[in-house]
Amino acid sequence: MAAFILDLTPPGNTPNLEPMDDGTRQIPPEILEAMHRLVEANRLQCLWFMREDYLPRSAIEADRALAAIELHGDRQAWAEARKIRAWLSRTTSAAS
């Protein structure tokens, strides 16, 4: 008799943990500023495990912080993280 494993995880409900690029691309200042505001607003709830003075500087660091906010934040934080992720995606697509 064959054994079946049922995965009940909803598709598309987990953040993308793949790097957005090699991490060396400069993040535009307006996106970086929005990212820093989001990190500060969600530091206690979502990023408690990071240093108190931590602010992401590279695309890879931004992706990690966004993933943590998407996983542990409330609905508003999740929506703001997705908006910043979309901005980062557009800048990545424009650069390629």
PDB file as gemmi writes it, atoms N, CA and C in Angstrom:
CRYST1    1.000    1.000    1.000  90.00  90.00  90.00 P 1                      
ATOM      1  N   MET A   1       0.833  -1.159   0.000  1.00  0.00           N  
ATOM      2  CA  MET A   1       0.000   0.000   0.000  1.00  0.00           C  
ATOM      3  C   MET A   1       0.898   1.249   0.000  1.00  0.00           C  
ATOM      4  N   ALA A   2       0.581   2.234  -0.843  1.00  0.00           N  
ATOM      5  CA  ALA A   2       1.389   3.445  -0.969  1.00  0.00           C  
ATOM      6  C   ALA A   2       1.009   4.444   0.114  1.00  0.00           C  
ATOM      7  N   ALA A   3       2.017   5.113   0.633  1.00  0.00           N  
ATOM      8  CA  ALA A   3       1.786   6.151   1.640  1.00  0.00           C  
ATOM      9  C   ALA A   3       1.727   7.509   0.949  1.00  0.00           C  
ATOM     10  N   PHE A   4       0.806   8.317   1.362  1.00  0.00           N  
ATOM     11  CA  PHE A   4       0.657   9.649   0.780  1.00  0.00           C  
ATOM     12  C   PHE A   4       0.964  10.702   1.838  1.00  0.00           C  
ATOM     13  N   ILE A   5       1.658  11.726   1.419  1.00  0.00           N  
ATOM     14  CA  ILE A   5       1.939  12.852   2.306  1.00  0.00           C  
ATOM     15  C   ILE A   5       1.143  14.031   1.778  1.00  0.00           C  
ATOM     16  N   LEU A   6       0.340  14.587   2.618  1.00  0.00           N  
ATOM     17  CA  LEU A   6      -0.527  15.695   2.236  1.00  0.00           C  
ATOM     18  C   LEU A   6       0.059  16.999   2.765  1.00  0.00           C  
ATOM     19  N   ASP A   7       0.360  17.921   1.871  1.00  0.00           N  
ATOM     20  CA  ASP A   7       0.888  19.227   2.263  1.00  0.00           C  
ATOM     21  C   ASP A   7      -0.265  20.219   2.280  1.00  0.00           C  
ATOM     22  N   LEU A   8      -0.607  20.710   3.466  1.00  0.00           N  
ATOM     23  CA  LEU A   8      -1.734  21.621   3.613  1.00  0.00           C  
ATOM     24  C   LEU A   8      -1.320  23.094   3.578  1.00  0.00           C  
ATOM     25  N   THR A   9      -0.059  23.372   3.274  1.00  0.00           N  
ATOM     26  CA  THR A   9       0.415  24.745   3.205  1.00  0.00           C  
ATOM     27  C   THR A   9      -0.175  25.435   1.982  1.00  0.00           C  
ATOM     28  N   PRO A  10      -0.850  26.570   2.174  1.00  0.00           N  
ATOM     29  CA  PRO A  10      -1.422  27.259   1.019  1.00  0.00           C  
ATOM     30  C   PRO A  10      -0.319  27.763   0.086  1.00  0.00           C  
ATOM     31  N   PRO A  11      -0.470  27.584  -1.226  1.00  0.00           N  
ATOM     32  CA  PRO A  11       0.556  28.051  -2.148  1.00  0.00           C  
ATOM     33  C   PRO A  11       0.627  29.573  -2.154  1.00  0.00           C  
ATOM     34  N   GLY A  12       1.824  30.097  -2.306  1.00  0.00           N  
ATOM     35  CA  GLY A  12       2.004  31.534  -2.403  1.00  0.00           C  
ATOM     36  C   GLY A  12       1.820  32.281  -1.101  1.00  0.00           C  
ATOM     37  N   ASN A  13       1.784  31.556   0.009  1.00  0.00           N  
ATOM     38  CA  ASN A  13       1.549  32.196   1.289  1.00  0.00           C  
ATOM     39  C   ASN A  13       2.832  32.379   2.090  1.00  0.00           C  
ATOM     40  N   THR A  14       3.947  31.958   1.527  1.00  0.00           N  
ATOM     41  CA  THR A  14       5.216  32.091   2.214  1.00  0.00           C  
ATOM     42  C   THR A  14       6.089  33.090   1.452  1.00  0.00           C  
ATOM     43  N   PRO A  15       6.926  33.835   2.162  1.00  0.00           N  
ATOM     44  CA  PRO A  15       7.765  34.812   1.473  1.00  0.00           C  
ATOM     45  C   PRO A  15       8.842  34.141   0.641  1.00  0.00           C  
ATOM     46  N   ASN A  16       9.277  34.850  -0.350  1.00  0.00           N  
ATOM     47  CA  ASN A  16      10.360  34.369  -1.197  1.00  0.00           C  
ATOM     48  C   ASN A  16      11.675  34.624  -0.477  1.00  0.00           C  
ATOM     49  N   LEU A  17      12.370  33.560  -0.115  1.00  0.00           N  
ATOM     50  CA  LEU A  17      13.636  33.717   0.582  1.00  0.00           C  
ATOM     51  C   LEU A  17      14.828  33.646  -0.366  1.00  0.00           C  
ATOM     52  N   GLU A  18      14.565  33.576  -1.653  1.00  0.00           N  
ATOM     53  CA  GLU A  18      15.639  33.625  -2.635  1.00  0.00           C  
ATOM     54  C   GLU A  18      16.147  35.059  -2.730  1.00  0.00           C  
ATOM     55  N   PRO A  19      17.450  35.253  -2.859  1.00  0.00           N  
ATOM     56  CA  PRO A  19      17.976  36.610  -2.980  1.00  0.00           C  
ATOM     57  C   PRO A  19      17.415  37.306  -4.226  1.00  0.00           C  
ATOM     58  N   MET A  20      17.114  38.603  -4.083  1.00  0.00           N  
ATOM     59  CA  MET A  20      16.593  39.358  -5.217  1.00  0.00           C  
ATOM     60  C   MET A  20      17.691  39.618  -6.242  1.00  0.00           C  
ATOM     61  N   ASP A  21      18.929  39.648  -5.822  1.00  0.00           N  
ATOM     62  CA  ASP A  21      20.076  39.794  -6.708  1.00  0.00           C  
ATOM     63  C   ASP A  21      21.305  39.366  -5.924  1.00  0.00           C  
ATOM     64  N   ASP A  22      22.491  39.724  -6.396  1.00  0.00           N  
ATOM     65  CA  ASP A  22      23.694  39.301  -5.687  1.00  0.00           C  
ATOM     66  C   ASP A  22      23.987  40.147  -4.458  1.00  0.00           C  
ATOM     67  N   GLY A  23      23.142  41.134  -4.175  1.00  0.00           N  
ATOM     68  CA  GLY A  23      23.305  41.943  -2.981  1.00  0.00           C  
ATOM     69  C   GLY A  23      24.192  43.155  -3.168  1.00  0.00           C  
ATOM     70  N   THR A  24      24.800  43.302  -4.326  1.00  0.00           N  
ATOM     71  CA  THR A  24      25.703  44.423  -4.544  1.00  0.00           C  
ATOM     72  C   THR A  24      25.010  45.615  -5.190  1.00  0.00           C  
ATOM     73  N   ARG A  25      23.811  45.422  -5.704  1.00  0.00           N  
ATOM     74  CA  ARG A  25      23.085  46.501  -6.353  1.00  0.00           C  
ATOM     75  C   ARG A  25      22.690  47.543  -5.318  1.00  0.00           C  
ATOM     76  N   GLN A  26      22.873  48.804  -5.669  1.00  0.00           N  
ATOM     77  CA  GLN A  26      22.471  49.898  -4.792  1.00  0.00           C  
ATOM     78  C   GLN A  26      20.954  50.022  -4.786  1.00  0.00           C  
ATOM     79  N   ILE A  27      20.390  50.176  -3.615  1.00  0.00           N  
ATOM     80  CA  ILE A  27      18.952  50.394  -3.485  1.00  0.00           C  
ATOM     81  C   ILE A  27      18.721  51.898  -3.605  1.00  0.00           C  
ATOM     82  N   PRO A  28      17.778  52.328  -4.454  1.00  0.00           N  
ATOM     83  CA  PRO A  28      17.498  53.763  -4.586  1.00  0.00           C  
ATOM     84  C   PRO A  28      17.184  54.383  -3.214  1.00  0.00           C  
ATOM     85  N   PRO A  29      17.640  55.616  -2.986  1.00  0.00           N  
ATOM     86  CA  PRO A  29      17.497  56.248  -1.666  1.00  0.00           C  
ATOM     87  C   PRO A  29      16.055  56.312  -1.153  1.00  0.00           C  
ATOM     88  N   GLU A  30      15.078  56.578  -2.026  1.00  0.00           N  
ATOM     89  CA  GLU A  30      13.692  56.679  -1.555  1.00  0.00           C  
ATOM     90  C   GLU A  30      13.156  55.321  -1.097  1.00  0.00           C  
ATOM     91  N   ILE A  31      13.598  54.248  -1.749  1.00  0.00           N  
ATOM     92  CA  ILE A  31      13.179  52.904  -1.324  1.00  0.00           C  
ATOM     93  C   ILE A  31      13.897  52.518  -0.034  1.00  0.00           C  
ATOM     94  N   LEU A  32      15.171  52.861   0.046  1.00  0.00           N  
ATOM     95  CA  LEU A  32      15.939  52.560   1.251  1.00  0.00           C  
ATOM     96  C   LEU A  32      15.354  53.292   2.456  1.00  0.00           C  
ATOM     97  N   GLU A  33      14.934  54.537   2.263  1.00  0.00           N  
ATOM     98  CA  GLU A  33      14.322  55.303   3.347  1.00  0.00           C  
ATOM     99  C   GLU A  33      13.000  54.665   3.793  1.00  0.00           C  
ATOM    100  N   ALA A  34      12.187  54.242   2.834  1.00  0.00           N  
ATOM    101  CA  ALA A  34      10.920  53.570   3.163  1.00  0.00           C  
ATOM    102  C   ALA A  34      11.198  52.249   3.885  1.00  0.00           C  
ATOM    103  N   MET A  35      12.227  51.540   3.451  1.00  0.00           N  
ATOM    104  CA  MET A  35      12.601  50.277   4.089  1.00  0.00           C  
ATOM    105  C   MET A  35      13.018  50.517   5.536  1.00  0.00           C  
ATOM    106  N   HIS A  36      13.813  51.550   5.769  1.00  0.00           N  
ATOM    107  CA  HIS A  36      14.269  51.855   7.122  1.00  0.00           C  
ATOM    108  C   HIS A  36      13.101  52.255   8.023  1.00  0.00           C  
ATOM    109  N   ARG A  37      12.142  53.016   7.490  1.00  0.00           N  
ATOM    110  CA  ARG A  37      10.954  53.378   8.278  1.00  0.00           C  
ATOM    111  C   ARG A  37      10.165  52.126   8.662  1.00  0.00           C  
ATOM    112  N   LEU A  38      10.020  51.198   7.703  1.00  0.00           N  
ATOM    113  CA  LEU A  38       9.285  49.956   7.973  1.00  0.00           C  
ATOM    114  C   LEU A  38      10.001  49.120   9.030  1.00  0.00           C  
ATOM    115  N   VAL A  39      11.323  49.041   8.948  1.00  0.00           N  
ATOM    116  CA  VAL A  39      12.108  48.289   9.935  1.00  0.00           C  
ATOM    117  C   VAL A  39      11.922  48.908  11.320  1.00  0.00           C  
ATOM    118  N   GLU A  40      12.036  50.226  11.417  1.00  0.00           N  
ATOM    119  CA  GLU A  40      11.886  50.888  12.717  1.00  0.00           C  
ATOM    120  C   GLU A  40      10.488  50.669  13.294  1.00  0.00           C  
ATOM    121  N   ALA A  41       9.466  50.735  12.445  1.00  0.00           N  
ATOM    122  CA  ALA A  41       8.092  50.570  12.914  1.00  0.00           C  
ATOM    123  C   ALA A  41       7.793  49.144  13.374  1.00  0.00           C  
ATOM    124  N   ASN A  42       8.553  48.175  12.864  1.00  0.00           N  
ATOM    125  CA  ASN A  42       8.260  46.768  13.170  1.00  0.00           C  
ATOM    126  C   ASN A  42       9.392  46.068  13.912  1.00  0.00           C  
ATOM    127  N   ARG A  43      10.319  46.833  14.424  1.00  0.00           N  
ATOM    128  CA  ARG A  43      11.501  46.256  15.080  1.00  0.00           C  
ATOM    129  C   ARG A  43      11.126  45.371  16.265  1.00  0.00           C  
ATOM    130  N   LEU A  44      10.257  45.820  17.146  1.00  0.00           N  
ATOM    131  CA  LEU A  44       9.928  45.049  18.356  1.00  0.00           C  
ATOM    132  C   LEU A  44       9.104  43.809  18.056  1.00  0.00           C  
ATOM    133  N   GLN A  45       8.154  43.908  17.137  1.00  0.00           N  
ATOM    134  CA  GLN A  45       7.260  42.784  16.860  1.00  0.00           C  
ATOM    135  C   GLN A  45       7.887  41.752  15.928  1.00  0.00           C  
ATOM    136  N   CYS A  46       8.598  42.211  14.899  1.00  0.00           N  
ATOM    137  CA  CYS A  46       9.048  41.299  13.839  1.00  0.00           C  
ATOM    138  C   CYS A  46      10.559  41.079  13.789  1.00  0.00           C  
ATOM    139  N   LEU A  47      11.324  42.050  14.237  1.00  0.00           N  
ATOM    140  CA  LEU A  47      12.782  41.986  14.064  1.00  0.00           C  
ATOM    141  C   LEU A  47      13.509  42.026  15.400  1.00  0.00           C  
ATOM    142  N   TRP A  48      12.880  41.507  16.436  1.00  0.00           N  
ATOM    143  CA  TRP A  48      13.440  41.532  17.777  1.00  0.00           C  
ATOM    144  C   TRP A  48      14.772  40.792  17.874  1.00  0.00           C  
ATOM    145  N   PHE A  49      15.030  39.864  16.968  1.00  0.00           N  
ATOM    146  CA  PHE A  49      16.246  39.049  17.006  1.00  0.00           C  
ATOM    147  C   PHE A  49      17.431  39.740  16.332  1.00  0.00           C  
ATOM    148  N   MET A  50      17.206  40.896  15.711  1.00  0.00           N  
ATOM    149  CA  MET A  50      18.288  41.647  15.061  1.00  0.00           C  
ATOM    150  C   MET A  50      18.811  42.712  16.024  1.00  0.00           C  
ATOM    151  N   ARG A  51      20.033  43.172  15.773  1.00  0.00           N  
ATOM    152  CA  ARG A  51      20.612  44.228  16.605  1.00  0.00           C  
ATOM    153  C   ARG A  51      19.682  45.436  16.659  1.00  0.00           C  
ATOM    154  N   GLU A  52      19.722  46.155  17.753  1.00  0.00           N  
ATOM    155  CA  GLU A  52      18.851  47.319  17.919  1.00  0.00           C  
ATOM    156  C   GLU A  52      19.127  48.416  16.909  1.00  0.00           C  
ATOM    157  N   ASP A  53      20.360  48.517  16.434  1.00  0.00           N  
ATOM    158  CA  ASP A  53      20.715  49.570  15.484  1.00  0.00           C  
ATOM    159  C   ASP A  53      20.759  49.066  14.033  1.00  0.00           C  
ATOM    160  N   TYR A  54      20.283  47.843  13.807  1.00  0.00           N  
ATOM    161  CA  TYR A  54      20.345  47.250  12.466  1.00  0.00           C  
ATOM    162  C   TYR A  54      19.385  47.945  11.493  1.00  0.00           C  
ATOM    163  N   LEU A  55      19.913  48.306  10.329  1.00  0.00           N  
ATOM    164  CA  LEU A  55      19.126  48.796   9.208  1.00  0.00           C  
ATOM    165  C   LEU A  55      19.684  48.152   7.949  1.00  0.00           C  
ATOM    166  N   PRO A  56      18.845  47.525   7.135  1.00  0.00           N  
ATOM    167  CA  PRO A  56      19.344  46.869   5.928  1.00  0.00           C  
ATOM    168  C   PRO A  56      19.946  47.879   4.950  1.00  0.00           C  
ATOM    169  N   ARG A  57      21.032  47.480   4.315  1.00  0.00           N  
ATOM    170  CA  ARG A  57      21.727  48.340   3.347  1.00  0.00           C  
ATOM    171  C   ARG A  57      21.762  47.737   1.947  1.00  0.00           C  
ATOM    172  N   SER A  58      21.700  46.416   1.850  1.00  0.00           N  
ATOM    173  CA  SER A  58      21.800  45.749   0.542  1.00  0.00           C  
ATOM    174  C   SER A  58      20.472  45.080   0.205  1.00  0.00           C  
ATOM    175  N   ALA A  59      20.366  44.626  -1.025  1.00  0.00           N  
ATOM    176  CA  ALA A  59      19.140  43.943  -1.465  1.00  0.00           C  
ATOM    177  C   ALA A  59      18.927  42.648  -0.684  1.00  0.00           C  
ATOM    178  N   ILE A  60      19.983  41.924  -0.406  1.00  0.00           N  
ATOM    179  CA  ILE A  60      19.857  40.670   0.345  1.00  0.00           C  
ATOM    180  C   ILE A  60      19.389  40.952   1.780  1.00  0.00           C  
ATOM    181  N   GLU A  61      19.961  41.961   2.413  1.00  0.00           N  
ATOM    182  CA  GLU A  61      19.533  42.320   3.769  1.00  0.00           C  
ATOM    183  C   GLU A  61      18.085  42.787   3.765  1.00  0.00           C  
ATOM    184  N   ALA A  62      17.704  43.573   2.762  1.00  0.00           N  
ATOM    185  CA  ALA A  62      16.320  44.044   2.646  1.00  0.00           C  
ATOM    186  C   ALA A  62      15.376  42.861   2.490  1.00  0.00           C  
ATOM    187  N   ASP A  63      15.754  41.891   1.667  1.00  0.00           N  
ATOM    188  CA  ASP A  63      14.907  40.712   1.455  1.00  0.00           C  
ATOM    189  C   ASP A  63      14.700  39.945   2.751  1.00  0.00           C  
ATOM    190  N   ARG A  64      15.752  39.785   3.536  1.00  0.00           N  
ATOM    191  CA  ARG A  64      15.634  39.073   4.817  1.00  0.00           C  
ATOM    192  C   ARG A  64      14.731  39.816   5.794  1.00  0.00           C  
ATOM    193  N   ALA A  65      14.895  41.133   5.876  1.00  0.00           N  
ATOM    194  CA  ALA A  65      14.055  41.921   6.777  1.00  0.00           C  
ATOM    195  C   ALA A  65      12.597  41.902   6.312  1.00  0.00           C  
ATOM    196  N   LEU A  66      12.375  42.025   5.008  1.00  0.00           N  
ATOM    197  CA  LEU A  66      11.009  41.977   4.476  1.00  0.00           C  
ATOM    198  C   LEU A  66      10.359  40.624   4.760  1.00  0.00           C  
ATOM    199  N   ALA A  67      11.129  39.539   4.613  1.00  0.00           N  
ATOM    200  CA  ALA A  67      10.587  38.208   4.877  1.00  0.00           C  
ATOM    201  C   ALA A  67      10.162  38.075   6.334  1.00  0.00           C  
ATOM    202  N   ALA A  68      10.981  38.593   7.253  1.00  0.00           N  
ATOM    203  CA  ALA A  68      10.638  38.521   8.678  1.00  0.00           C  
ATOM    204  C   ALA A  68       9.392  39.347   8.980  1.00  0.00           C  
ATOM    205  N   ILE A  69       9.278  40.509   8.363  1.00  0.00           N  
ATOM    206  CA  ILE A  69       8.101  41.361   8.579  1.00  0.00           C  
ATOM    207  C   ILE A  69       6.859  40.699   7.994  1.00  0.00           C  
ATOM    208  N   GLU A  70       6.986  40.092   6.820  1.00  0.00           N  
ATOM    209  CA  GLU A  70       5.854  39.400   6.204  1.00  0.00           C  
ATOM    210  C   GLU A  70       5.399  38.221   7.057  1.00  0.00           C  
ATOM    211  N   LEU A  71       6.327  37.518   7.676  1.00  0.00           N  
ATOM    212  CA  LEU A  71       5.971  36.351   8.497  1.00  0.00           C  
ATOM    213  C   LEU A  71       5.406  36.718   9.863  1.00  0.00           C  
ATOM    214  N   HIS A  72       5.950  37.759  10.485  1.00  0.00           N  
ATOM    215  CA  HIS A  72       5.622  38.034  11.878  1.00  0.00           C  
ATOM    216  C   HIS A  72       4.808  39.307  12.095  1.00  0.00           C  
ATOM    217  N   GLY A  73       4.601  40.087  11.060  1.00  0.00           N  
ATOM    218  CA  GLY A  73       3.898  41.346  11.217  1.00  0.00           C  
ATOM    219  C   GLY A  73       2.391  41.222  11.101  1.00  0.00           C  
ATOM    220  N   ASP A  74       1.717  42.311  11.387  1.00  0.00           N  
ATOM    221  CA  ASP A  74       0.274  42.347  11.207  1.00  0.00           C  
ATOM    222  C   ASP A  74      -0.047  42.609   9.731  1.00  0.00           C  
ATOM    223  N   ARG A  75      -1.319  42.752   9.434  1.00  0.00           N  
ATOM    224  CA  ARG A  75      -1.743  42.904   8.036  1.00  0.00           C  
ATOM    225  C   ARG A  75      -1.156  44.167   7.399  1.00  0.00           C  
ATOM    226  N   GLN A  76      -1.148  45.262   8.145  1.00  0.00           N  
ATOM    227  CA  GLN A  76      -0.618  46.520   7.620  1.00  0.00           C  
ATOM    228  C   GLN A  76       0.882  46.396   7.328  1.00  0.00           C  
ATOM    229  N   ALA A  77       1.633  45.772   8.231  1.00  0.00           N  
ATOM    230  CA  ALA A  77       3.068  45.585   8.027  1.00  0.00           C  
ATOM    231  C   ALA A  77       3.309  44.687   6.815  1.00  0.00           C  
ATOM    232  N   TRP A  78       2.508  43.634   6.689  1.00  0.00           N  
ATOM    233  CA  TRP A  78       2.644  42.717   5.552  1.00  0.00           C  
ATOM    234  C   TRP A  78       2.410  43.470   4.239  1.00  0.00           C  
ATOM    235  N   ALA A  79       1.365  44.294   4.202  1.00  0.00           N  
ATOM    236  CA  ALA A  79       1.049  45.044   2.980  1.00  0.00           C  
ATOM    237  C   ALA A  79       2.166  46.035   2.644  1.00  0.00           C  
ATOM    238  N   GLU A  80       2.702  46.702   3.653  1.00  0.00           N  
ATOM    239  CA  GLU A  80       3.795  47.658   3.418  1.00  0.00           C  
ATOM    240  C   GLU A  80       5.051  46.932   2.934  1.00  0.00           C  
ATOM    241  N   ALA A  81       5.331  45.766   3.515  1.00  0.00           N  
ATOM    242  CA  ALA A  81       6.497  44.979   3.077  1.00  0.00           C  
ATOM    243  C   ALA A  81       6.330  44.539   1.624  1.00  0.00           C  
ATOM    244  N   ARG A  82       5.124  44.119   1.257  1.00  0.00           N  
ATOM    245  CA  ARG A  82       4.878  43.707  -0.128  1.00  0.00           C  
ATOM    246  C   ARG A  82       5.029  44.876  -1.097  1.00  0.00           C  
ATOM    247  N   LYS A  83       4.618  46.064  -0.659  1.00  0.00           N  
ATOM    248  CA  LYS A  83       4.750  47.245  -1.508  1.00  0.00           C  
ATOM    249  C   LYS A  83       6.234  47.560  -1.745  1.00  0.00           C  
ATOM    250  N   ILE A  84       7.028  47.501  -0.689  1.00  0.00           N  
ATOM    251  CA  ILE A  84       8.466  47.758  -0.835  1.00  0.00           C  
ATOM    252  C   ILE A  84       9.116  46.672  -1.675  1.00  0.00           C  
ATOM    253  N   ARG A  85       8.697  45.418  -1.489  1.00  0.00           N  
ATOM    254  CA  ARG A  85       9.230  44.321  -2.302  1.00  0.00           C  
ATOM    255  C   ARG A  85       8.922  44.564  -3.786  1.00  0.00           C  
ATOM    256  N   ALA A  86       7.730  45.064  -4.091  1.00  0.00           N  
ATOM    257  CA  ALA A  86       7.360  45.367  -5.482  1.00  0.00           C  
ATOM    258  C   ALA A  86       8.239  46.487  -6.039  1.00  0.00           C  
ATOM    259  N   TRP A  87       8.508  47.518  -5.223  1.00  0.00           N  
ATOM    260  CA  TRP A  87       9.394  48.594  -5.669  1.00  0.00           C  
ATOM    261  C   TRP A  87      10.784  48.049  -5.973  1.00  0.00           C  
ATOM    262  N   LEU A  88      11.285  47.189  -5.074  1.00  0.00           N  
ATOM    263  CA  LEU A  88      12.608  46.593  -5.297  1.00  0.00           C  
ATOM    264  C   LEU A  88      12.620  45.734  -6.549  1.00  0.00           C  
ATOM    265  N   SER A  89      11.547  45.017  -6.771  1.00  0.00           N  
ATOM    266  CA  SER A  89      11.447  44.173  -7.967  1.00  0.00           C  
ATOM    267  C   SER A  89      11.476  45.006  -9.236  1.00  0.00           C  
ATOM    268  N   ARG A  90      10.789  46.148  -9.220  1.00  0.00           N  
ATOM    269  CA  ARG A  90      10.781  47.020 -10.405  1.00  0.00           C  
ATOM    270  C   ARG A  90      12.163  47.578 -10.678  1.00  0.00           C  
ATOM    271  N   THR A  91      12.895  47.962  -9.628  1.00  0.00           N  
ATOM    272  CA  THR A  91      14.233  48.513  -9.840  1.00  0.00           C  
ATOM    273  C   THR A  91      15.183  47.424 -10.331  1.00  0.00           C  
ATOM    274  N   THR A  92      14.974  46.196  -9.879  1.00  0.00           N  
ATOM    275  CA  THR A  92      15.793  45.079 -10.351  1.00  0.00           C  
ATOM    276  C   THR A  92      15.510  44.805 -11.811  1.00  0.00           C  
ATOM    277  N   SER A  93      14.247  44.804 -12.205  1.00  0.00           N  
ATOM    278  CA  SER A  93      13.873  44.551 -13.595  1.00  0.00           C  
ATOM    279  C   SER A  93      14.376  45.660 -14.508  1.00  0.00           C  
ATOM    280  N   ALA A  94      14.348  46.894 -14.025  1.00  0.00           N  
ATOM    281  CA  ALA A  94      14.806  48.017 -14.843  1.00  0.00           C  
ATOM    282  C   ALA A  94      16.307  47.958 -15.051  1.00  0.00           C  
ATOM    283  N   ALA A  95      17.038  47.425 -14.067  1.00  0.00           N  
ATOM    284  CA  ALA A  95      18.495  47.361 -14.171  1.00  0.00           C  
ATOM    285  C   ALA A  95      18.956  46.250 -15.105  1.00  0.00           C  
ATOM    286  N   SER A  96      18.116  45.244 -15.354  1.00  0.00           N  
ATOM    287  CA  SER A  96      18.567  44.115 -16.181  1.00  0.00           C  
ATOM    288  C   SER A  96      18.259  44.286 -17.630  1.00  0.00           C  
TER     289      SER A  96                                                      
END                                                                             
